[in-house]
Amino acid sequence: MNKKGVSINFADWWAAYDPEKGRIRQILDRHYDVTVSDTPDFLFCSCFSDTFSKYPDAVRIYYTGENLIPDFNVYDYCIGYDRIDFGDRYLRMPDYLMDTCYEETLGPMRTKHDRAESAAQRVPFCGWVCSNGNAAEMRDRIFDTLCSYQPVVSGGRYRNNIGKPEGVEDKIEFLSGFKFALATENISYPGYTTEKIVDAFAAGCIPVYWGDPEVGKIFNTEAFVNLMDYASLDDALEEIRKIDTDEALRMKYLKAPALRETDHIERSFDALEAFLVHICDQPKEKAFRRPFSVWSSAHEKRLIEGRKAIAWNSHSRAGKIWHTIRGEKP
């Protein structure tokens, strides 16, 4: 049976992204005869530039691995972190599932409890790998609070204390020597759970997590220290002390599965496949969802002009962040 022909392109992804190896292309190739075109029917966009506006006639499917709320006025379909219901236009898909660069950590994360006995033999206290300094001040408070009990070994470029300012080469290998791993998001926002807790579990550590207040909907709170559940950092530190000094309690955390539901990964992949197939199975003229009007056109123009204004203001914090994510020097 001949596959349906689908013309696509990619726009506004991060510099290192290879669409040929990405999960979107993998799924589409299973179902369609895919061609990459300068005049695509379906445009897969991300958030690192504004070239999507050069494709006004394409159905736009947006993905963000950053803490951004999708703009349904300029995109037809969106994939992100928020837990929202918007008919057939939205799918929640965190980056630790969407980005194939994290694929090697999903298996060790899911089976981390099978290695509890060996992990229980570890002696060093806690490791942290962080390289982004543009984030919430709470991360530093957490780091300093843990260090008031025992030193946290920081192997990333941010607050590096191992004499390697460029950071460690292999995050998982580095963390695999510690009882605990600090797993802090750049910001606290409902639904925004990235690869950080996955990496900590994959390394066989007990994650000390801060970020998504809803993290317990996916990950098993009996397997990690969820700082979001404590009234203060001092209260959380007391629990960490207990785990650190009580072998039976530490083993309880180590033996607990990382995920609340064992089929979370498979169900998520199935949902992504169904989402993309539903979009591309439609005739192009039926697949559009974004509003076409004077107001939506004006909104898109203002959006792009606003981003340019931020980029021009290189000395502002927002401007510096914008240049950083685009890989530019202000």
C-alpha positions, 0 to 999 in steps of 0.5 A: 500500500502506498503511503500518503505524500506529506511535505514538511519543513522545520523552523526555529529549532536550537542550533544542535537539533537534527530534524532527521534524527528527531522523534517527529521525523521518526514518526512521520516516516513510519506513516508517510512518504515525507519530503522536505520542501521550501513550501511545506504543507506542514511546518514544525516549529520551535521557539528559538527564532521567528522564521515561522512567519515566512511560511504563512501558507503552512500548517504550523505545529509548535514544540517548546522544550522551554518554559513557554506557554504556546501561542495558539494565535500564530500556531495551529497545534502545540506541544508543550509542558502545560496541562491544558485541554484545547481540543485536538490542538494541544499535547503535553509532552515534556522534553525528556520524552520528546528529545531523543538525546535523552533516550539513553536515560529513560531505561536506567531511570525506569529500572533504577530500583533494580540497582538499589543494593549497589546504590546503597553502598555509596558514600559521597553525599550529593552531586549537582551538574548545572551550567545555566546561571540564568535561573531562579535564585532558589537554586542557590538557596537550596545548594547553600542549605545542603552545603551547610550539612555536607558539601555538595559537589558541583560538576557543572559550569555553574558554581563549579567546585571541582576545578573543572570550570568547563564542567564534567563531560558525562553527567550521568557517570559523574552523578553515579558516585553519589547518594543524592543528586540535586535536581533543580529546574531553572524555574518553578512552574506547574507542569514544567518537569525537564530531564533533571529528575530523570538524569538523577534517577538514571544515575541511581541517586535519590533526587533532591528535586525542586521545580514543578509543583505537580511533579508527583503526578508522574514521578513517585514521591516515595523515590525522591525528596520533593522540596515542593512538599516541605514548608521550609528548606530546613524541614527538607534538610532534616529529612535528607539527614535522616535518609543519609544516616538511616540505611533502612530508610535510604533503601526504602527510597532506592527500592521505590520505582521512579514512575507512578505508572510503569507505562508512562513512557509508552503511553506518551509515545503513543499519544505523540504518534496519534497527535501527529498522524491526526494532523497530517492525515487531514487534507491541508485545508482542513488542518488549519486551526489558527485564526486568520484575521486582521487581529491575528496578523497584527498580533503575529507582527507585534510578537516578532517586533517585540522579540526583536526589541528584546534582542536589541536591548542586549544589556537587559536580563531578557536580552541577554537570555534571548541572545544566549538561547540563540547562541549569540554574543550580545 
